[in-house]
Amino acid sequence: MITDDNYELYFLQYLEGTLRPKERKEVEAFMAQHPDLAEELTLYAEAPIIEKDASVVYANKESLKHQSSMSFRIGSTPWRWSAAAVVLVAVGAIFALRNSNVEPVVPQLAVTRPAVKVLPIRENVMAEEPIAVKPQTVLSSPDIAKVIEQETIEEHLEPVVEEETLQTFAPEPLLAEVTEKDDLESALYRELELLLSMPDACVAEAKSAEDDGIFATTANYYNPSTEQMVNVVVKGYEAKLAYDRIMEKTESFREALSVIFS
Amino acid sequence: MLCVYIAENLKKGLLNRKEYNKGVDLWSDDAYRFACSCCDDAECCKDAVQEAFAKLWEHREEVRWEKGKAFLLSVVHNHLVSRLRYDKVRSIRGNTIEEALAPDVSFDLKEAINRAMSTLPQVQRECVQLRDVEGYSYKEIANILNISDQQVQVYIFRARVALKRQLKEYHI
């Protein structure tokens, strides 16, 4: 029933044509009884539509934006670490894949770099068996193999599972200078491509973790041209995609390695 | 496990940093305009927009992209309501009907509408702004302002009637 308290709602719906025929007749009867209120229908219908004032703009948009962070924290919760995957790819594998008919490595360079090893993939992330790599087989250069042998190959070939071992494996990393990334060509991504393009790069370590809802991926590799370990970290949404890409590439490496060393 | 995590988040359509920054470009003007439609204090409006984006960033993993703008406007509304309560005045904008109808002021239609709008209660101005400028449905406006959609319709009806009444005073 239409009353003085609810007529506005009926009037609006009457004008918008959303009332049923019975309700429309009720509204018309109400208007006949209350001509003073019926005037409001006319006023409403004649009221202007408010237009957008394009001159009103928020001036300092950049101050509201967030840039990607290069900081990296990994929680200590076991399940988070269980979610993290550790992938180490020996450059020997890359070497073997890419240099079966490529120029030999310069011996002087081989002397200055650390030993090459492949660590087994964490079993809770990658179900396949760890890959055992024989550096002598991987590296086509006898000089390099000799150098590696002098650096206690057996020790390096031991399966590494514990995180502490992984952390002590890499030298103190150099945090790469990385600026804002616009798309998937993120720091990690570019560095990864660089790593994969280097036939004599040494070790790549990639791991990913989530802490307080923030996803992060980090990768370490040895750059022989600078003779330094490079640690690149990407945090946030891009990290997820970068990690996915790494895993795709890693899978292809694993397949290639399984063929080579089977 | 990681693939599942990633897939779930993508499926939810949650905001990442890039999308958030894109939202700044797309929505900051609208949020600021919405604030200015209810409040003449530019600093207060800027504060409201800053707070809105701060909260959007804070809750970026809970807010879907298509709901981002409505989320911002809702925060702006709450900020202005808090300010209104703090100021203990009827309207943040501060104009009285008498001021709006000051006869010695010359103005055009746009100015007349602005003046007439300034005399409306805040919630009515917000409803009209969200309806006419932002194009939201009654239900969407109700969600942003946290009132019922019937209230929204009543407020819009009252606002338009009052607006036209005042414009008639200007012979517009």
Chai-1 contact restraints between the chains, C-beta under 6 A:
chainA,res_idxA,chainB,res_idxB,connection_type,confidence,min_distance_angstrom,max_distance_angstrom,comment,restraint_id
A,E8,B,V154,contact,1.0,0.0,6.0,A-B,restraint_1
A,E8,B,F157,contact,1.0,0.0,6.0,A-B,restraint_2
A,L9,B,Q150,contact,1.0,0.0,6.0,A-B,restraint_3
A,L9,B,Q153,contact,1.0,0.0,6.0,A-B,restraint_4
A,L9,B,V154,contact,1.0,0.0,6.0,A-B,restraint_5
A,L12,B,Q153,contact,1.0,0.0,6.0,A-B,restraint_6
A,L12,B,F157,contact,1.0,0.0,6.0,A-B,restraint_7
A,E40,B,V161,contact,1.0,0.0,6.0,A-B,restraint_8
A,L43,B,V161,contact,1.0,0.0,6.0,A-B,restraint_9
A,L43,B,K164,contact,1.0,0.0,6.0,A-B,restraint_10
A,Y44,B,F157,contact,1.0,0.0,6.0,A-B,restraint_11
A,Y44,B,R160,contact,1.0,0.0,6.0,A-B,restraint_12
A,Y44,B,V161,contact,1.0,0.0,6.0,A-B,restraint_13
A,E46,B,K164,contact,1.0,0.0,6.0,A-B,restraint_14
A,A47,B,R160,contact,1.0,0.0,6.0,A-B,restraint_15
A,A47,B,L163,contact,1.0,0.0,6.0,A-B,restraint_16
A,A47,B,K164,contact,1.0,0.0,6.0,A-B,restraint_17
A,P48,B,I113,contact,1.0,0.0,6.0,A-B,restraint_18
A,I49,B,D132,contact,1.0,0.0,6.0,A-B,restraint_19
A,I50,B,V128,contact,1.0,0.0,6.0,A-B,restraint_20
A,I50,B,D132,contact,1.0,0.0,6.0,A-B,restraint_21
A,I50,B,V133,contact,1.0,0.0,6.0,A-B,restraint_22
A,K52,B,V133,contact,1.0,0.0,6.0,A-B,restraint_23
A,V56,B,R33,contact,1.0,0.0,6.0,A-B,restraint_24
A,V56,B,C36,contact,1.0,0.0,6.0,A-B,restraint_25
A,V57,B,D29,contact,1.0,0.0,6.0,A-B,restraint_26
A,Y58,B,S28,contact,1.0,0.0,6.0,A-B,restraint_27
A,Y58,B,D29,contact,1.0,0.0,6.0,A-B,restraint_28
A,Y58,B,Y32,contact,1.0,0.0,6.0,A-B,restraint_29
A,Y58,B,V49,contact,1.0,0.0,6.0,A-B,restraint_30
A,K61,B,V24,contact,1.0,0.0,6.0,A-B,restraint_31
A,K61,B,S28,contact,1.0,0.0,6.0,A-B,restraint_32
A,L64,B,V24,contact,1.0,0.0,6.0,A-B,restraint_33
A,L64,B,F53,contact,1.0,0.0,6.0,A-B,restraint_34
A,K65,B,N21,contact,1.0,0.0,6.0,A-B,restraint_35
A,K65,B,V24,contact,1.0,0.0,6.0,A-B,restraint_36
A,H66,B,R17,contact,1.0,0.0,6.0,A-B,restraint_37
A,A83,B,M1,contact,1.0,0.0,6.0,A-B,restraint_38
A,A83,B,L2,contact,1.0,0.0,6.0,A-B,restraint_39
A,G213,B,E61,contact,1.0,0.0,6.0,A-B,restraint_40
A,G236,B,R17,contact,1.0,0.0,6.0,A-B,restraint_41
A,Y237,B,N16,contact,1.0,0.0,6.0,A-B,restraint_42
A,K240,B,I6,contact,1.0,0.0,6.0,A-B,restraint_43
